[in-house]
Amino acid sequence: MGQHGEAAAELQKALELASRQPDVWLSAGQGFLELGALDRAREALGTTIRLEPTSVNAHLALGRTLQRLGHPDAAATVFSV
């Protein structure tokens, strides 16, 4: 397992330990985005927003993720919230 795989595994462990804490989901989502694990980033950031709907950072990161996934209209919707 390379560095990216190890980092993703650590992020997953953090999520399992703190599954109801939006800050942990946000950090994981941002980490997955940086690693290029875009589907996992989208999932984690979506969970962040469900737990804390007013999180500006989660909305921005989800918008960037959706852009990178090729969904500009969905990204624009997220950015406008």
C-alpha positions in Angstrom: 0.0 0.0 0.0 1.4 3.3 -1.0 1.3 6.6 0.9 -2.1 7.5 -0.6 -3.5 4.2 0.3 -2.2 4.5 3.9 -3.6 8.0 4.2 -7.0 6.9 2.9 -7.0 4.0 5.4 -6.2 6.5 8.3 -9.0 8.8 7.2 -11.4 5.9 7.2 -10.3 4.9 10.7 -11.0 8.4 11.9 -14.5 8.3 10.4 -15.2 5.1 12.2 -14.1 6.5 15.5 -16.0 9.8 15.2 -18.9 9.0 12.9 -21.1 11.8 14.3 -18.6 14.7 14.3 -18.8 17.0 11.3 -15.3 18.3 11.7 -13.9 14.8 11.3 -16.0 14.2 8.2 -14.9 17.6 6.8 -11.2 16.8 7.4 -11.6 13.4 5.8 -13.5 14.8 2.8 -10.8 17.4 2.2 -8.1 14.7 2.6 -9.9 12.4 0.1 -10.2 15.4 -2.3 -6.4 16.1 -2.0 -5.7 12.4 -2.6 -7.9 12.4 -5.7 -10.4 9.9 -4.1 -13.2 12.0 -5.4 -16.1 9.6 -4.8 -15.0 9.2 -1.2 -14.6 12.9 -0.9 -18.1 13.5 -2.2 -19.5 11.0 0.3 -17.6 12.4 3.3 -18.5 16.0 2.4 -22.1 15.2 1.9 -22.2 13.6 5.3 -20.5 16.8 6.7 -23.3 18.9 5.2 -26.0 16.6 6.6 -24.5 16.9 10.1 -23.7 20.6 9.8 -25.7 22.2 7.0 -24.2 25.7 7.5 -20.6 24.5 7.0 -19.2 26.9 4.4 -16.0 24.9 4.1 -17.9 21.7 3.4 -19.9 23.4 0.7 -16.8 24.8 -0.9 -14.9 21.5 -0.8 -18.0 19.6 -2.2 -18.3 22.1 -5.0 -14.7 21.6 -5.9 -15.1 17.9 -5.8 -18.2 18.0 -8.0 -16.3 20.2 -10.5 -13.4 17.7 -10.6 -16.0 14.9 -11.1 -17.3 16.7 -14.2 -20.6 18.0 -12.7 -20.4 21.8 -13.0 -24.1 22.3 -12.6 -24.2 20.4 -9.4 -21.1 22.3 -8.2 -22.8 25.6 -9.0 -25.8 24.6 -6.9 -23.6 23.7 -4.0 -21.7 26.9 -4.3 -24.9 29.0 -4.2 -26.0 27.6 -0.9 
